Amino acid sequence: MNAAIAPSILLVEDDLRLAALVSRYLESNGFRVTIRNGGQQIVEQVLRDSPDLVILDLGLPGEDGLSICKRLRPAYLEPILILTARDNDIDHVLGLELGADDYVIKPVEPRVLMARINALLRRSRLGTLKVVQRYPLTGAAPGQPAAGPP
């Protein structure tokens, strides 16, 4: 993620009113937000557009959020935050086990949602930095000589 460009979020939420409220709040805090109101073709869109974070509701028309999360995780390394009204521990545990990085129950205070998003993005950027620091452009691990031409 380029620090000069506003982070992008794909918000997958079937409640149009809630999606608009969340989107406006996130945009007022410097994020670029794309809203999708159903579960159809979300995996394809995420892989094509590569947002910095996905916010995913579970009760979606078309394809359920848990199924989307399960299909998305093997190919998408950025954070997935589940934002749902489902407050039972089975869905909570299942969402995290299927690959979500956080599980937030609606209703949520906007500042709390913002803090969780920022924490996920911070950890995501740090993970990227660790990979770059561990294997610099030489292609060799720290302390090892750079590989010569084949």
C-alpha positions as CSV (number, residue, x, y, z in Angstrom):
1,M,0.0,0.0,0.0
2,N,1.4,3.4,-1.0
3,A,1.3,5.8,1.9
4,A,0.6,8.8,-0.4
5,I,-2.6,7.2,-1.7
6,A,-5.6,6.9,0.5
7,P,-6.2,3.2,1.6
8,S,-8.9,1.5,-0.3
9,I,-11.7,-0.5,1.3
10,L,-14.3,-2.8,-0.3
11,L,-17.4,-2.7,1.9
12,V,-19.7,-5.6,1.2
13,E,-23.0,-4.8,3.0
14,D,-26.6,-5.5,1.9
15,D,-28.1,-2.8,4.2
16,L,-28.0,0.2,1.9
17,R,-28.5,2.7,4.6
18,L,-25.8,1.3,6.8
19,A,-23.4,0.9,3.9
20,A,-23.9,4.6,3.1
21,L,-23.3,5.7,6.7
22,V,-20.2,3.6,7.1
23,S,-18.9,4.7,3.7
24,R,-19.3,8.4,4.5
25,Y,-17.6,8.0,7.8
26,L,-14.7,6.1,6.3
27,E,-14.3,8.6,3.5
28,S,-14.4,11.5,5.9
29,N,-11.4,9.8,7.6
30,G,-9.4,9.5,4.4
31,F,-10.3,6.2,3.0
32,R,-11.5,5.4,-0.5
33,V,-14.6,3.1,-0.3
34,T,-16.3,0.9,-2.8
35,I,-19.7,-0.5,-1.8
36,R,-21.1,-3.8,-3.0
37,N,-24.6,-4.8,-1.8
38,G,-24.5,-8.5,-2.5
39,G,-22.2,-11.5,-2.4
40,Q,-22.1,-12.2,-6.2
41,Q,-18.6,-12.0,-7.7
42,I,-17.0,-10.5,-4.6
43,V,-14.0,-12.8,-4.8
44,E,-13.4,-11.9,-8.4
45,Q,-13.7,-8.2,-7.7
46,V,-11.3,-8.3,-4.7
47,L,-8.7,-10.3,-6.7
48,R,-9.1,-7.8,-9.6
49,D,-9.1,-4.5,-7.6
50,S,-6.9,-5.6,-4.7
51,P,-8.3,-3.3,-2.0
52,D,-6.2,-2.7,1.1
53,L,-9.0,-4.1,3.3
54,V,-12.3,-5.9,2.9
55,I,-15.3,-5.3,5.3
56,L,-17.6,-8.2,4.9
57,D,-21.1,-8.7,6.2
58,L,-22.2,-12.3,6.7
59,G,-25.9,-12.2,5.7
60,L,-25.6,-11.3,2.0
61,P,-27.8,-12.1,-0.9
62,G,-26.1,-14.2,-3.5
63,E,-23.3,-15.7,-1.5
64,D,-22.9,-15.8,2.3
65,G,-20.1,-13.9,3.8
66,L,-18.5,-17.0,5.4
67,S,-18.3,-18.7,2.1
68,I,-16.8,-15.5,0.5
69,C,-14.2,-15.3,3.3
70,K,-13.3,-19.0,2.9
71,R,-12.8,-18.6,-0.9
72,L,-11.1,-15.3,-0.7
73,R,-8.5,-16.1,2.0
74,P,-6.1,-18.4,0.1
75,A,-5.6,-15.8,-2.7
76,Y,-6.0,-12.5,-0.8
77,L,-3.4,-11.6,1.9
78,E,-4.8,-8.2,3.0
79,P,-7.1,-7.9,6.0
80,I,-10.6,-9.1,6.1
81,L,-12.9,-7.6,8.7
82,I,-16.3,-9.2,9.3
83,L,-18.9,-6.7,10.3
84,T,-22.2,-8.4,11.2
85,A,-25.2,-8.5,13.4
86,R,-24.6,-12.2,14.1
87,D,-23.5,-12.3,17.7
88,N,-23.3,-16.0,18.4
89,D,-20.0,-17.6,19.2
90,I,-20.2,-20.2,16.5
91,D,-20.3,-17.7,13.7
92,H,-17.6,-15.6,15.5
93,V,-15.2,-18.6,15.8
94,L,-16.0,-19.9,12.3
95,G,-15.4,-16.4,10.7
96,L,-12.0,-16.2,12.3
97,E,-11.1,-19.8,11.5
98,L,-12.1,-19.3,7.8
99,G,-9.6,-16.4,7.5
100,A,-11.1,-13.2,8.8
101,D,-8.7,-11.0,10.7
102,D,-11.3,-9.4,12.9
103,Y,-15.0,-9.9,13.7
104,V,-17.0,-6.9,14.8
105,I,-20.6,-7.1,15.9
106,K,-23.2,-4.5,14.8
107,P,-24.0,-2.0,16.1
108,V,-20.5,-0.7,16.6
109,E,-19.4,2.8,17.5
110,P,-17.8,4.5,14.5
111,R,-14.6,5.3,16.4
112,V,-14.2,1.7,17.5
113,L,-14.6,0.5,13.9
114,M,-12.1,3.1,12.7
115,A,-9.6,1.9,15.4
116,R,-10.0,-1.7,14.4
117,I,-9.5,-0.8,10.7
118,N,-6.4,1.2,11.4
119,A,-5.0,-1.6,13.6
120,L,-5.5,-4.1,10.8
121,L,-3.9,-1.9,8.2
122,R,-1.0,-1.1,10.5
123,R,-0.3,-4.8,11.0
124,S,-0.8,-5.5,7.3
125,R,1.8,-2.8,6.4
126,L,4.2,-4.1,9.1
127,G,4.0,-7.6,7.7
128,T,4.9,-6.3,4.3
129,L,7.8,-4.3,5.7
130,K,9.1,-7.4,7.5
131,V,9.2,-9.4,4.3
132,V,11.0,-6.6,2.5
133,Q,13.5,-6.1,5.4
134,R,14.1,-9.8,5.7
135,Y,14.9,-10.3,2.0
136,P,16.2,-7.1,0.5
137,L,16.6,-6.6,-3.2
138,T,19.7,-8.8,-3.2
139,G,17.5,-11.8,-2.8
140,A,19.7,-13.1,0.0
141,A,18.7,-13.5,3.6
142,P,20.5,-11.0,5.9
143,G,24.2,-11.9,6.5
144,Q,24.3,-14.1,3.3
145,P,26.1,-13.1,0.2
146,A,24.0,-12.0,-2.8
147,A,23.5,-14.7,-5.4
148,G,25.4,-14.1,-8.6
149,P,24.0,-14.5,-12.1
150,P,22.9,-18.0,-13.0
